[in-house]
């Protein structure tokens, strides 16, 4: 029997993987994917709580979260593409100046 | 995810990542703090988190009406303003992405 605790633990595992990925990796695109992983972990716990509490609000919030994540992904990837055009790298250690 | 794949294809990433790591000492503390964070979240899950007021959308009711229909009903009645704000947000994000990705304005 799969209870809500299993979903919450899976969500915690995914969120922790996202946090560690953001801290450890140096590639901008991989950091971006880790941020998406954290967002989706929170989505998972939203849906699990919505099912557990017999509520619909959790699923609606997942809807809005996914919209925000899509907007964020579009703008962030556009920024990464622009940076890559200027600097020929996506390594965040090479992108540590704000003007040149 | 498709967008990610396109960008990875576009940028053609074949650089050796480990060679240019400027903060190699950050890795071990990051993993340790990740484990601590996971333990903290598990402690929160084990505490009194699972109390709360149960709503009216039971599984039987949702299955009888249909999940999509219920979500649609709520989106266009109670949550109409956030829904519209979402549309504006997506519009602005699309314009911003195009402006950022353009070579010359």
N, CA and C atoms of all chains as a GROMACS GRO file, in nm:
protein
  615
    1UNK      N    1   0.085  -0.120   0.000
    1UNK     CA    2   0.000   0.000   0.000
    1UNK      C    3   0.089   0.125   0.000
    2UNK      N    4   0.068   0.208  -0.096
    2UNK     CA    5   0.147   0.332  -0.106
    2UNK      C    6   0.070   0.443  -0.037
    3UNK      N    7   0.129   0.496   0.068
    3UNK     CA    8   0.061   0.604   0.140
    3UNK      C    9   0.121   0.737   0.099
    4UNK      N   10   0.072   0.844   0.161
    4UNK     CA   11   0.120   0.978   0.127
    4UNK      C   12   0.266   0.996   0.170
    5UNK      N   13   0.306   0.921   0.275
    5UNK     CA   14   0.443   0.936   0.323
    5UNK      C   15   0.544   0.895   0.216
    6UNK      N   16   0.511   0.791   0.140
    6UNK     CA   17   0.601   0.749   0.034
    6UNK      C   18   0.619   0.861  -0.069
    7UNK      N   19   0.508   0.922  -0.106
    7UNK     CA   20   0.518   1.031  -0.203
    7UNK      C   21   0.600   1.146  -0.146
    8UNK      N   22   0.578   1.176  -0.018
    8UNK     CA   23   0.652   1.288   0.040
    8UNK      C   24   0.801   1.257   0.050
    9UNK      N   25   0.835   1.133   0.081
    9UNK     CA   26   0.977   1.098   0.088
    9UNK      C   27   1.040   1.104  -0.051
   10UNK      N   28   0.967   1.056  -0.152
   10UNK     CA   29   1.019   1.068  -0.289
   10UNK      C   30   1.037   1.214  -0.328
   11UNK      N   31   0.941   1.297  -0.289
   11UNK     CA   32   0.952   1.440  -0.317
   11UNK      C   33   1.074   1.500  -0.247
   12UNK      N   34   1.098   1.457  -0.123
   12UNK     CA   35   1.215   1.507  -0.050
   12UNK      C   36   1.343   1.462  -0.118
   13UNK      N   37   1.346   1.337  -0.165
   13UNK     CA   38   1.467   1.289  -0.234
   13UNK      C   39   1.492   1.371  -0.360
   14UNK      N   40   1.387   1.396  -0.437
   14UNK     CA   41   1.405   1.472  -0.561
   14UNK      C   42   1.451   1.614  -0.530
   15UNK      N   43   1.390   1.674  -0.427
   15UNK     CA   44   1.428   1.811  -0.393
   15UNK      C   45   1.574   1.818  -0.349
   16UNK      N   46   1.616   1.719  -0.267
   16UNK     CA   47   1.755   1.719  -0.222
   16UNK      C   48   1.851   1.699  -0.338
   17UNK      N   49   1.814   1.612  -0.431
   17UNK     CA   50   1.898   1.594  -0.549
   17UNK      C   51   1.911   1.724  -0.627
   18UNK      N   52   1.801   1.798  -0.636
   18UNK     CA   53   1.807   1.926  -0.706
   18UNK      C   54   1.898   2.025  -0.636
   19UNK      N   55   1.888   2.031  -0.503
   19UNK     CA   56   1.972   2.126  -0.428
   19UNK      C   57   2.119   2.090  -0.443
   20UNK      N   58   2.150   1.961  -0.425
   20UNK     CA   59   2.290   1.918  -0.437
   20UNK      C   60   2.341   1.942  -0.579
   21UNK      N   61   2.256   1.918  -0.678
   21UNK     CA   62   2.298   1.943  -0.815
   21UNK      C   63   2.330   2.089  -0.840
   22UNK      N   64   2.246   2.178  -0.787
   22UNK     CA   65   2.273   2.321  -0.804
   22UNK      C   66   2.405   2.358  -0.739
   23UNK      N   67   2.433   2.298  -0.621
   23UNK     CA   68   2.555   2.337  -0.550
   23UNK      C   69   2.679   2.275  -0.612
   24UNK      N   70   2.668   2.156  -0.669
   24UNK     CA   71   2.787   2.083  -0.711
   24UNK      C   72   2.823   2.112  -0.855
   25UNK      N   73   2.726   2.112  -0.945
   25UNK     CA   74   2.759   2.121  -1.086
   25UNK      C   75   2.797   2.263  -1.124
   26UNK      N   76   2.872   2.277  -1.235
   26UNK     CA   77   2.919   2.407  -1.280
   26UNK      C   78   2.865   2.444  -1.418
   27UNK      N   79   2.783   2.357  -1.474
   27UNK     CA   80   2.728   2.386  -1.606
   27UNK      C   81   2.593   2.455  -1.590
   28UNK      N   82   2.576   2.568  -1.658
   28UNK     CA   83   2.455   2.648  -1.636
   28UNK      C   84   2.329   2.570  -1.674
   29UNK      N   85   2.336   2.492  -1.780
   29UNK     CA   86   2.216   2.420  -1.824
   29UNK      C   87   2.180   2.311  -1.723
   30UNK      N   88   2.282   2.245  -1.667
   30UNK     CA   89   2.252   2.140  -1.570
   30UNK      C   90   2.197   2.201  -1.442
   31UNK      N   91   2.250   2.318  -1.402
   31UNK     CA   92   2.194   2.386  -1.286
   31UNK      C   93   2.048   2.422  -1.309
   32UNK      N   94   2.020   2.463  -1.432
   32UNK     CA   95   1.882   2.496  -1.467
   32UNK      C   96   1.791   2.375  -1.456
   33UNK      N   97   1.840   2.260  -1.506
   33UNK     CA   98   1.760   2.138  -1.496
   33UNK      C   99   1.739   2.098  -1.351
   34UNK      N  100   1.837   2.125  -1.265
   34UNK     CA  101   1.820   2.092  -1.124
   34UNK      C  102   1.715   2.182  -1.058
   35UNK      N  103   1.710   2.308  -1.104
   35UNK     CA  104   1.604   2.395  -1.052
   35UNK      C  105   1.467   2.342  -1.093
   36UNK      N  106   1.458   2.295  -1.217
   36UNK     CA  107   1.332   2.235  -1.262
   36UNK      C  108   1.298   2.112  -1.179
   37UNK      N  109   1.402   2.035  -1.142
   37UNK     CA  110   1.379   1.916  -1.060
   37UNK      C  111   1.320   1.954  -0.925
   38UNK      N  112   1.371   2.063  -0.866
   38UNK     CA  113   1.316   2.107  -0.737
   38UNK      C  114   1.170   2.149  -0.753
   39UNK      N  115   1.141   2.224  -0.860
   39UNK     CA  116   1.002   2.266  -0.883
   39UNK      C  117   0.910   2.145  -0.896
   40UNK      N  118   0.957   2.043  -0.967
   40UNK     CA  119   0.871   1.928  -0.988
   40UNK      C  120   0.857   1.844  -0.862
   41UNK      N  121   0.959   1.846  -0.776
   41UNK     CA  122   0.945   1.777  -0.647
   41UNK      C  123   0.835   1.841  -0.563
   42UNK      N  124   0.832   1.974  -0.564
   42UNK     CA  125   0.726   2.043  -0.491
   42UNK      C  126   0.591   2.014  -0.553
   43UNK      N  127   0.587   2.005  -0.686
   43UNK     CA  128   0.462   1.968  -0.753
   43UNK      C  129   0.412   1.833  -0.706
   44UNK      N  130   0.506   1.740  -0.692
   44UNK     CA  131   0.468   1.605  -0.650
   44UNK      C  132   0.406   1.609  -0.510
   45UNK      N  133   0.465   1.687  -0.419
   45UNK     CA  134   0.406   1.689  -0.286
   45UNK      C  135   0.273   1.764  -0.286
   46UNK      N  136   0.260   1.864  -0.373
   46UNK     CA  137   0.130   1.931  -0.388
   46UNK      C  138   0.022   1.831  -0.425
   47UNK      N  139   0.050   1.750  -0.526
   47UNK     CA  140  -0.051   1.656  -0.573
   47UNK      C  141  -0.080   1.549  -0.467
   48UNK      N  142   0.027   1.506  -0.397
   48UNK     CA  143   0.006   1.404  -0.294
   48UNK      C  144  -0.083   1.459  -0.182
   49UNK      N  145  -0.058   1.584  -0.142
   49UNK     CA  146  -0.143   1.641  -0.038
   49UNK      C  147  -0.285   1.664  -0.087
   50UNK      N  148  -0.297   1.705  -0.214
   50UNK     CA  149  -0.431   1.726  -0.268
   50UNK      C  150  -0.511   1.596  -0.265
   51UNK      N  151  -0.445   1.486  -0.299
   51UNK     CA  152  -0.516   1.358  -0.295
   51UNK      C  153  -0.546   1.317  -0.152
   52UNK      N  154  -0.450   1.343  -0.063
   52UNK     CA  155  -0.468   1.299   0.076
   52UNK      C  156  -0.580   1.377   0.144
   53UNK      N  157  -0.588   1.508   0.118
   53UNK     CA  158  -0.686   1.592   0.185
   53UNK      C  159  -0.816   1.604   0.108
   54UNK      N  160  -0.832   1.524   0.002
   54UNK     CA  161  -0.955   1.529  -0.080
   54UNK      C  162  -0.983   1.670  -0.129
   55UNK      N  163  -0.879   1.736  -0.174
   55UNK     CA  164  -0.896   1.875  -0.214
   55UNK      C  165  -0.854   1.891  -0.359
   56UNK      N  166  -0.898   2.001  -0.419
   56UNK     CA  167  -0.864   2.027  -0.559
   56UNK      C  168  -0.760   2.138  -0.570
   57UNK      N  169  -0.739   2.212  -0.463
   57UNK     CA  170  -0.652   2.329  -0.470
   57UNK      C  171  -0.508   2.291  -0.503
   58UNK      N  172  -0.464   2.176  -0.453
   58UNK     CA  173  -0.328   2.133  -0.481
   58UNK      C  174  -0.303   2.115  -0.629
   59UNK      N  175  -0.398   2.052  -0.696
   59UNK     CA  176  -0.380   2.029  -0.839
   59UNK      C  177  -0.384   2.159  -0.916
   60UNK      N  178  -0.468   2.255  -0.870
   60UNK     CA  179  -0.469   2.384  -0.937
   60UNK      C  180  -0.336   2.456  -0.917
   61UNK      N  181  -0.280   2.444  -0.797
   61UNK     CA  182  -0.151   2.509  -0.774
   61UNK      C  183  -0.042   2.446  -0.860
   62UNK      N  184  -0.051   2.316  -0.882
   62UNK     CA  185   0.045   2.252  -0.972
   62UNK      C  186   0.033   2.310  -1.112
   63UNK      N  187  -0.089   2.333  -1.153
   63UNK     CA  188  -0.112   2.397  -1.283
   63UNK      C  189  -0.038   2.530  -1.294
   64UNK      N  190  -0.054   2.614  -1.190
   64UNK     CA  191   0.011   2.745  -1.195
   64UNK      C  192   0.163   2.732  -1.183
   65UNK      N  193   0.206   2.637  -1.100
   65UNK     CA  194   0.352   2.619  -1.086
   65UNK      C  195   0.414   2.578  -1.218
   66UNK      N  196   0.346   2.491  -1.292
   66UNK     CA  197   0.400   2.448  -1.420
   66UNK      C  198   0.406   2.564  -1.519
   67UNK      N  199   0.306   2.653  -1.511
   67UNK     CA  200   0.312   2.770  -1.600
   67UNK      C  201   0.432   2.857  -1.567
   68UNK      N  202   0.450   2.883  -1.438
   68UNK     CA  203   0.564   2.965  -1.399
   68UNK      C  204   0.694   2.897  -1.438
   69UNK      N  205   0.701   2.764  -1.423
   69UNK     CA  206   0.823   2.692  -1.460
   69UNK      C  207   0.849   2.702  -1.610
   70UNK      N  208   0.742   2.697  -1.689
   70UNK     CA  209   0.761   2.709  -1.834
   70UNK      C  210   0.814   2.846  -1.870
   71UNK      N  211   0.755   2.951  -1.809
   71UNK     CA  212   0.802   3.086  -1.837
   71UNK      C  213   0.948   3.102  -1.796
   72UNK      N  214   0.980   3.048  -1.677
   72UNK     CA  215   1.116   3.058  -1.627
   72UNK      C  216   1.213   2.983  -1.718
   73UNK      N  217   1.174   2.866  -1.766
   73UNK     CA  218   1.262   2.789  -1.854
   73UNK      C  219   1.286   2.864  -1.984
   74UNK      N  220   1.180   2.925  -2.040
   74UNK     CA  221   1.198   2.996  -2.166
   74UNK      C  222   1.294   3.113  -2.150
   75UNK      N  223   1.271   3.196  -2.046
   75UNK     CA  224   1.356   3.313  -2.029
   75UNK      C  225   1.498   3.272  -1.991
   76UNK      N  226   1.510   3.173  -1.901
   76UNK     CA  227   1.643   3.132  -1.859
   76UNK      C  228   1.725   3.074  -1.972
   77UNK      N  229   1.662   2.991  -2.054
   77UNK     CA  230   1.737   2.934  -2.166
   77UNK      C  231   1.773   3.040  -2.268
   78UNK      N  232   1.686   3.141  -2.283
   78UNK     CA  233   1.722   3.251  -2.373
   78UNK      C  234   1.843   3.326  -2.320
   79UNK      N  235   1.848   3.345  -2.187
   79UNK     CA  236   1.964   3.411  -2.127
   79UNK      C  237   2.089   3.328  -2.149
   80UNK      N  238   2.075   3.194  -2.131
   80UNK     CA  239   2.193   3.108  -2.149
   80UNK      C  240   2.242   3.114  -2.293
   81UNK      N  241   2.147   3.114  -2.388
   81UNK     CA  242   2.188   3.122  -2.528
   81UNK      C  243   2.258   3.254  -2.556
   82UNK      N  244   2.206   3.364  -2.500
   82UNK     CA  245   2.269   3.494  -2.522
   82UNK      C  246   2.410   3.498  -2.462
   83UNK      N  247   2.424   3.441  -2.342
   83UNK     CA  248   2.556   3.437  -2.278
   83UNK      C  249   2.653   3.353  -2.359
   84UNK      N  250   2.603   3.240  -2.410
   84UNK     CA  251   2.691   3.153  -2.489
   84UNK      C  252   2.736   3.223  -2.617
   85UNK      N  253   2.648   3.305  -2.674
   85UNK     CA  254   2.687   3.378  -2.794
   85UNK      C  255   2.797   3.479  -2.764
   86UNK      N  256   2.789   3.541  -2.647
   86UNK     CA  257   2.888   3.643  -2.614
   86UNK      C  258   3.020   3.584  -2.565
   87UNK      N  259   3.011   3.479  -2.483
   87UNK     CA  260   3.130   3.433  -2.412
   87UNK      C  261   3.177   3.295  -2.456
   88UNK      N  262   3.103   3.225  -2.538
   88UNK     CA  263   3.142   3.092  -2.587
   88UNK      C  264   3.156   2.991  -2.474
   89UNK      N  265   3.083   3.008  -2.366
   89UNK     CA  266   3.087   2.912  -2.258
   89UNK      C  267   2.957   2.918  -2.179
   90UNK      N  268   2.923   2.807  -2.114
   90UNK     CA  269   2.811   2.809  -2.020
   90UNK      C  270   2.859   2.770  -1.881
   91UNK      N  271   2.989   2.769  -1.860
   91UNK     CA  272   3.042   2.739  -1.728
   91UNK      C  273   3.025   2.863  -1.640
   92UNK      N  274   2.959   2.845  -1.525
   92UNK     CA  275   2.926   2.965  -1.447
   92UNK      C  276   3.047   3.025  -1.379
   93UNK      N  277   3.158   2.952  -1.372
   93UNK     CA  278   3.278   3.013  -1.315
   93UNK      C  279   3.341   3.112  -1.412
   94UNK      N  280   3.313   3.096  -1.540
   94UNK     CA  281   3.365   3.191  -1.639
   94UNK      C  282   3.274   3.310  -1.657
   95UNK      N  283   3.157   3.306  -1.598
   95UNK     CA  284   3.059   3.414  -1.617
   95UNK      C  285   3.043   3.485  -1.484
   96UNK      N  286   3.153   3.532  -1.426
   96UNK     CA  287   3.144   3.591  -1.294
   96UNK      C  288   3.166   3.741  -1.294
   97UNK      N  289   3.159   3.805  -1.409
   97UNK     CA  290   3.169   3.951  -1.409
   97UNK      C  291   3.038   4.005  -1.462
   98UNK      N  292   3.000   4.123  -1.412
   98UNK     CA  293   2.872   4.178  -1.452
   98UNK      C  294   2.885   4.276  -1.567
   99UNK      N  295   3.005   4.330  -1.594
   99UNK     CA  296   3.024   4.410  -1.714
   99UNK      C  297   3.169   4.398  -1.758
  100UNK      N  298   3.189   4.420  -1.886
  100UNK     CA  299   3.327   4.416  -1.934
  100UNK      C  300   3.343   4.509  -2.052
  101UNK      N  301   1.115   2.042  -2.137
  101UNK     CA  302   1.224   1.947  -2.160
  101UNK      C  303   1.270   1.951  -2.304
  102UNK      N  304   1.175   1.969  -2.397
  102UNK     CA  305   1.212   1.977  -2.537
  102UNK      C  306   1.301   2.099  -2.560
  103UNK      N  307   1.267   2.208  -2.488
  103UNK     CA  308   1.347   2.330  -2.499
  103UNK      C  309   1.490   2.305  -2.453
  104UNK      N  310   1.503   2.230  -2.343
  104UNK     CA  311   1.636   2.195  -2.293
  104UNK      C  312   1.714   2.118  -2.398
  105UNK      N  313   1.648   2.021  -2.460
  105UNK     CA  314   1.717   1.940  -2.560
  105UNK      C  315   1.763   2.026  -2.676
  106UNK      N  316   1.677   2.118  -2.718
  106UNK     CA  317   1.715   2.205  -2.830
  106UNK      C  318   1.838   2.288  -2.794
  107UNK      N  319   1.838   2.343  -2.672
  107UNK     CA  320   1.949   2.430  -2.635
  107UNK      C  321   2.078   2.349  -2.622
  108UNK      N  322   2.066   2.226  -2.565
  108UNK     CA  323   2.187   2.143  -2.554
  108UNK      C  324   2.241   2.111  -2.692
  109UNK      N  325   2.151   2.081  -2.785
  109UNK     CA  326   2.192   2.052  -2.922
  109UNK      C  327   2.259   2.175  -2.985
  110UNK      N  328   2.197   2.292  -2.956
  110UNK     CA  329   2.246   2.416  -3.017
  110UNK      C  330   2.386   2.450  -2.965
  111UNK      N  331   2.406   2.432  -2.836
  111UNK     CA  332   2.533   2.474  -2.778
  111UNK      C  333   2.642   2.369  -2.795
  112UNK      N  334   2.603   2.245  -2.823
  112UNK     CA  335   2.700   2.139  -2.851
  112UNK      C  336   2.801   2.125  -2.738
  113UNK      N  337   2.753   2.085  -2.624
  113UNK     CA  338   2.836   2.083  -2.504
  113UNK      C  339   2.921   1.958  -2.501
  114UNK      N  340   3.048   1.973  -2.527
  114UNK     CA  341   3.138   1.860  -2.510
  114UNK      C  342   3.261   1.899  -2.430
  115UNK      N  343   3.246   2.000  -2.348
  115UNK     CA  344   3.361   2.044  -2.269
  115UNK      C  345   3.378   1.953  -2.149
  116UNK      N  346   3.499   1.943  -2.103
  116UNK     CA  347   3.525   1.865  -1.982
  116UNK      C  348   3.494   1.953  -1.863
  117UNK      N  349   3.392   1.914  -1.790
  117UNK     CA  350   3.345   2.002  -1.683
  117UNK      C  351   3.439   2.002  -1.564
  118UNK      N  352   3.492   1.885  -1.531
  118UNK     CA  353   3.572   1.877  -1.409
  118UNK      C  354   3.702   1.956  -1.422
  119UNK      N  355   3.750   1.975  -1.545
  119UNK     CA  356   3.878   2.042  -1.562
  119UNK      C  357   3.872   2.187  -1.519
  120UNK      N  358   3.755   2.250  -1.535
  120UNK     CA  359   3.748   2.393  -1.506
  120UNK      C  360   3.675   2.423  -1.377
  121UNK      N  361   3.667   2.329  -1.286
  121UNK     CA  362   3.595   2.356  -1.163
  121UNK      C  363   3.678   2.447  -1.074
  122UNK      N  364   3.629   2.570  -1.053
  122UNK     CA  365   3.706   2.665  -0.974
  122UNK      C  366   3.685   2.647  -0.825
  123UNK      N  367   3.584   2.574  -0.786
  123UNK     CA  368   3.555   2.554  -0.644
  123UNK      C  369   3.548   2.404  -0.613
  124UNK      N  370   3.659   2.333  -0.619
  124UNK     CA  371   3.652   2.188  -0.595
  124UNK      C  372   3.620   2.153  -0.451
  125UNK      N  373   3.651   2.247  -0.358
  125UNK     CA  374   3.624   2.219  -0.217
  125UNK      C  375   3.476   2.233  -0.184
  126UNK      N  376   3.397   2.278  -0.278
  126UNK     CA  377   3.255   2.298  -0.248
  126UNK      C  378   3.176   2.168  -0.254
  127UNK      N  379   3.233   2.067  -0.319
  127UNK     CA  380   3.156   1.947  -0.348
  127UNK      C  381   3.116   1.870  -0.221
  128UNK      N  382   3.215   1.845  -0.134
  128UNK     CA  383   3.187   1.760  -0.016
  128UNK      C  384   3.091   1.830   0.080
  129UNK      N  385   3.114   1.960   0.115
  129UNK     CA  386   3.014   2.026   0.200
  129UNK      C  387   2.875   2.029   0.138
  130UNK      N  388   2.869   2.041   0.004
  130UNK     CA  389   2.738   2.045  -0.061
  130UNK      C  390   2.665   1.913  -0.042
  131UNK      N  391   2.738   1.801  -0.059
  131UNK     CA  392   2.673   1.671  -0.041
  131UNK      C  393   2.632   1.651   0.104
  132UNK      N  394   2.720   1.693   0.197
  132UNK     CA  395   2.687   1.677   0.340
  132UNK      C  396   2.563   1.759   0.375
  133UNK      N  397   2.559   1.883   0.326
  133UNK     CA  398   2.443   1.966   0.356
  133UNK      C  399   2.318   1.913   0.288
  134UNK      N  400   2.335   1.849   0.174
  134UNK     CA  401   2.220   1.785   0.110
  134UNK      C  402   2.163   1.674   0.196
  135UNK      N  403   2.252   1.594   0.254
  135UNK     CA  404   2.204   1.486   0.343
  135UNK      C  405   2.134   1.546   0.464
  136UNK      N  406   2.193   1.655   0.519
  136UNK     CA  407   2.130   1.720   0.634
  136UNK      C  408   1.992   1.773   0.597
  137UNK      N  409   1.983   1.832   0.478
  137UNK     CA  410   1.854   1.885   0.434
  137UNK      C  411   1.751   1.774   0.419
  138UNK      N  412   1.795   1.660   0.364
  138UNK     CA  413   1.703   1.547   0.348
  138UNK      C  414   1.656   1.497   0.484
  139UNK      N  415   1.749   1.491   0.581
  139UNK     CA  416   1.709   1.447   0.715
  139UNK      C  417   1.610   1.544   0.777
  140UNK      N  418   1.633   1.674   0.754
  140UNK     CA  419   1.542   1.773   0.810
  140UNK      C  420   1.403   1.759   0.750
  141UNK      N  421   1.399   1.739   0.617
  141UNK     CA  422   1.267   1.725   0.553
  141UNK      C  423   1.198   1.599   0.604
  142UNK      N  424   1.274   1.491   0.623
  142UNK     CA  425   1.214   1.368   0.673
  142UNK      C  426   1.161   1.388   0.814
  143UNK      N  427   1.234   1.466   0.896
  143UNK     CA  428   1.184   1.492   1.031
  143UNK      C  429   1.054   1.571   1.025
  144UNK      N  430   1.046   1.667   0.931
  144UNK     CA  431   0.922   1.744   0.918
  144UNK      C  432   0.808   1.653   0.873
  145UNK      N  433   0.839   1.560   0.782
  145UNK     CA  434   0.735   1.469   0.734
  145UNK      C  435   0.687   1.381   0.849
  146UNK      N  436   0.781   1.340   0.935
  146UNK     CA  437   0.742   1.251   1.045
  146UNK      C  438   0.666   1.323   1.155
  147UNK      N  439   0.676   1.457   1.158
  147UNK     CA  440   0.607   1.531   1.264
  147UNK      C  441   0.459   1.542   1.229
  148UNK      N  442   0.392   1.638   1.289
  148UNK     CA  443   0.246   1.642   1.279
  148UNK      C  444   0.199   1.707   1.151
  149UNK      N  445   0.262   1.670   1.040
  149UNK     CA  446   0.229   1.737   0.914
  149UNK      C  447   0.096   1.688   0.857
  150UNK      N  448   0.062   1.564   0.885
  150UNK     CA  449  -0.049   1.502   0.813
  150UNK      C  450  -0.184   1.528   0.877
  151UNK      N  451  -0.195   1.638   0.949
  151UNK     CA  452  -0.327   1.677   0.997
  151UNK      C  453  -0.379   1.787   0.907
  152UNK      N  454  -0.508   1.799   0.900
  152UNK     CA  455  -0.562   1.904   0.818
  152UNK      C  456  -0.708   1.876   0.789
  153UNK      N  457  -0.774   1.981   0.746
  153UNK     CA  458  -0.916   1.968   0.717
  153UNK      C  459  -0.933   1.898   0.582
  154UNK      N  460  -1.011   1.793   0.580
  154UNK     CA  461  -1.034   1.722   0.455
  154UNK      C  462  -1.142   1.793   0.376
  155UNK      N  463  -1.120   1.803   0.245
  155UNK     CA  464  -1.213   1.874   0.159
  155UNK      C  465  -1.325   1.784   0.113
  156UNK      N  466  -1.394   1.831   0.013
  156UNK     CA  467  -1.514   1.760  -0.034
  156UNK      C  468  -1.488   1.675  -0.156
  157UNK      N  469  -1.369   1.688  -0.215
  157UNK     CA  470  -1.342   1.616  -0.340
  157UNK      C  471  -1.283   1.480  -0.308
  158UNK      N  472  -1.367   1.387  -0.270
  158UNK     CA  473  -1.318   1.252  -0.242
  158UNK      C  474  -1.287   1.181  -0.373
  159UNK      N  475  -1.214   1.071  -0.361
  159UNK     CA  476  -1.172   1.001  -0.482
  159UNK      C  477  -1.290   0.950  -0.562
  160UNK      N  478  -1.394   0.901  -0.493
  160UNK     CA  479  -1.511   0.850  -0.564
  160UNK      C  480  -1.581   0.963  -0.641
  161UNK      N  481  -1.592   1.080  -0.574
  161UNK     CA  482  -1.658   1.193  -0.640
  161UNK      C  483  -1.578   1.240  -0.762
  162UNK      N  484  -1.446   1.249  -0.744
  162UNK     CA  485  -1.361   1.293  -0.856
  162UNK      C  486  -1.370   1.194  -0.971
  163UNK      N  487  -1.373   1.064  -0.939
  163UNK     CA  488  -1.382   0.965  -1.046
  163UNK      C  489  -1.518   0.969  -1.115
  164UNK      N  490  -1.623   1.004  -1.040
  164UNK     CA  491  -1.755   1.005  -1.103
  164UNK      C  492  -1.772   1.125  -1.195
  165UNK      N  493  -1.716   1.240  -1.157
  165UNK     CA  494  -1.732   1.359  -1.241
  165UNK      C  495  -1.622   1.366  -1.346
  166UNK      N  496  -1.499   1.341  -1.304
  166UNK     CA  497  -1.388   1.355  -1.397
  166UNK      C  498  -1.293   1.461  -1.348
  167UNK      N  499  -1.167   1.426  -1.339
  167UNK     CA  500  -1.068   1.517  -1.284
  167UNK      C  501  -1.053   1.642  -1.370
  168UNK      N  502  -1.046   1.623  -1.501
  168UNK     CA  503  -1.025   1.736  -1.591
  168UNK      C  504  -1.142   1.834  -1.583
  169UNK      N  505  -1.262   1.776  -1.576
  169UNK     CA  506  -1.380   1.863  -1.571
  169UNK      C  507  -1.381   1.945  -1.443
  170UNK      N  508  -1.345   1.882  -1.332
  170UNK     CA  509  -1.343   1.956  -1.205
  170UNK      C  510  -1.239   2.067  -1.207
  171UNK      N  511  -1.120   2.035  -1.257
  171UNK     CA  512  -1.015   2.138  -1.263
  171UNK      C  513  -1.057   2.252  -1.354
  172UNK      N  514  -1.116   2.217  -1.467
  172UNK     CA  515  -1.161   2.321  -1.559
  172UNK      C  516  -1.267   2.410  -1.496
  173UNK      N  517  -1.362   2.347  -1.426
  173UNK     CA  518  -1.466   2.425  -1.359
  173UNK      C  519  -1.406   2.523  -1.260
  174UNK      N  520  -1.311   2.474  -1.179
  174UNK     CA  521  -1.251   2.563  -1.080
  174UNK      C  522  -1.168   2.673  -1.146
  175UNK      N  523  -1.097   2.637  -1.253
  175UNK     CA  524  -1.011   2.736  -1.319
  175UNK      C  525  -1.093   2.850  -1.375
  176UNK      N  526  -1.211   2.821  -1.427
  176UNK     CA  527  -1.286   2.928  -1.491
  176UNK      C  528  -1.388   2.993  -1.400
  177UNK      N  529  -1.396   2.949  -1.274
  177UNK     CA  530  -1.486   3.018  -1.182
  177UNK      C  531  -1.408   3.082  -1.067
  178UNK      N  532  -1.360   3.000  -0.974
  178UNK     CA  533  -1.297   3.056  -0.854
  178UNK      C  534  -1.159   3.112  -0.883
  179UNK      N  535  -1.089   3.052  -0.978
  179UNK     CA  536  -0.950   3.089  -1.002
  179UNK      C  537  -0.933   3.159  -1.136
  180UNK      N  538  -1.032   3.238  -1.172
  180UNK     CA  539  -1.026   3.301  -1.304
  180UNK      C  540  -0.916   3.406  -1.310
  181UNK      N  541  -0.902   3.486  -1.204
  181UNK     CA  542  -0.800   3.592  -1.206
  181UNK      C  543  -0.659   3.536  -1.211
  182UNK      N  544  -0.621   3.437  -1.129
  182UNK     CA  545  -0.488   3.378  -1.147
  182UNK      C  546  -0.468   3.317  -1.284
  183UNK      N  547  -0.573   3.262  -1.340
  183UNK     CA  548  -0.562   3.203  -1.473
  183UNK      C  549  -0.528   3.310  -1.576
  184UNK      N  550  -0.595   3.423  -1.567
  184UNK     CA  551  -0.567   3.531  -1.662
  184UNK      C  552  -0.427   3.588  -1.640
  185UNK      N  553  -0.389   3.602  -1.514
  185UNK     CA  554  -0.254   3.651  -1.486
  185UNK      C  555  -0.150   3.554  -1.544
  186UNK      N  556  -0.181   3.425  -1.537
  186UNK     CA  557  -0.092   3.324  -1.595
  186UNK      C  558  -0.075   3.346  -1.745
  187UNK      N  559  -0.186   3.379  -1.812
  187UNK     CA  560  -0.175   3.401  -1.956
  187UNK      C  561  -0.086   3.521  -1.985
  188UNK      N  562  -0.102   3.627  -1.905
  188UNK     CA  563  -0.017   3.746  -1.926
  188UNK      C  564   0.129   3.711  -1.900
  189UNK      N  565   0.150   3.630  -1.794
  189UNK     CA  566   0.288   3.590  -1.760
  189UNK      C  567   0.352   3.514  -1.875
  190UNK      N  568   0.279   3.421  -1.934
  190UNK     CA  569   0.335   3.344  -2.045
  190UNK      C  570   0.364   3.434  -2.165
  191UNK      N  571   0.274   3.529  -2.189
  191UNK     CA  572   0.292   3.621  -2.301
  191UNK      C  573   0.419   3.703  -2.283
  192UNK      N  574   0.434   3.759  -2.161
  192UNK     CA  575   0.553   3.841  -2.133
  192UNK      C  576   0.678   3.755  -2.143
  193UNK      N  577   0.672   3.632  -2.093
  193UNK     CA  578   0.790   3.545  -2.097
  193UNK      C  579   0.828   3.513  -2.241
  194UNK      N  580   0.728   3.489  -2.325
  194UNK     CA  581   0.758   3.460  -2.466
  194UNK      C  582   0.825   3.579  -2.532
  195UNK      N  583   0.769   3.700  -2.507
  195UNK     CA  584   0.829   3.820  -2.566
  195UNK      C  585   0.972   3.839  -2.514
  196UNK      N  586   0.990   3.820  -2.383
  196UNK     CA  587   1.124   3.836  -2.327
  196UNK      C  588   1.223   3.737  -2.384
  197UNK      N  589   1.181   3.613  -2.401
  197UNK     CA  590   1.272   3.513  -2.456
  197UNK      C  591   1.311   3.549  -2.598
  198UNK      N  592   1.215   3.596  -2.677
  198UNK     CA  593   1.247   3.633  -2.816
  198UNK      C  594   1.343   3.750  -2.818
  199UNK      N  595   1.316   3.851  -2.730
  199UNK     CA  596   1.404   3.968  -2.728
  199UNK      C  597   1.546   3.930  -2.685
  200UNK      N  598   1.556   3.838  -2.589
  200UNK     CA  599   1.689   3.799  -2.541
  200UNK      C  600   1.764   3.718  -2.644
  201UNK      N  601   1.692   3.633  -2.716
  201UNK     CA  602   1.758   3.542  -2.807
  201UNK      C  603   1.789   3.605  -2.942
  202UNK      N  604   1.734   3.723  -2.966
  202UNK     CA  605   1.761   3.788  -3.094
  202UNK      C  606   1.906   3.835  -3.101
  203UNK      N  607   1.961   3.831  -3.219
  203UNK     CA  608   2.098   3.879  -3.232
  203UNK      C  609   2.103   4.032  -3.231
  204UNK      N  610   2.025   4.091  -3.320
  204UNK     CA  611   2.021   4.238  -3.326
  204UNK      C  612   1.876   4.280  -3.308
  205UNK      N  613   1.854   4.382  -3.229
  205UNK     CA  614   1.717   4.428  -3.209
  205UNK      C  615   1.669   4.506  -3.331
   0.00000   0.00000   0.00000
